[in-house]
Amino acid sequence: MYPAMAESNLVFFLRNPLMGLYIGFQKILDWIFSPTPPPPSKRGAELSRPRIAVIGAGLTGVSSAAHCVGHGFDVKIFEARSKEEGLGGVWSVRSI
């Protein structure tokens, strides 16, 4: 971290102590409850992890798939739209 950035963060937390406590508490909870990512697997090897299918690559589908991967599942996402149209459901940016 750069010294100027550290100083501005320190000033922010000194002016907003409750926000500093809240952010610190959130960081501690994130550190405690974050799952360890699964080890990389070789393609074609026997699958030892449970498999999950996620239907729809919208905001909820992608975040659910990311959560499942974080917990060690092998995830396959199915989406009706093509890859060129993008992921994200109603939140995706469509070019006109």
C-alpha positions, 0 to 999 in steps of 0.5 A: 500500500502506498504511504499517501493511501495509507494516510488517507485510510487512517484519516477516514477511519479516525473521522468515522470510527464506527465505519472502521469497526464495521469494515474491520468486523466484515473483514474478520468474518470474511477471513473466517467463513471464506471457503478454501478454493478447490485444488486444480483438477486434471481434465479427463481424470476421474471426477471425485467432486460432486457435480451441480448444474446451474440453469441460467447465467443471469446474476443469480446463476453466475453468483450461485455457480461461483459460490458452489465452486468455492465449496468444491463442487464441479459446476456446469452453467446452462444458458439459452443465449449464445456466448456472444450475447454475454452473461448476466441476464437482464443486467448484461449490456446489449449492443444495439 
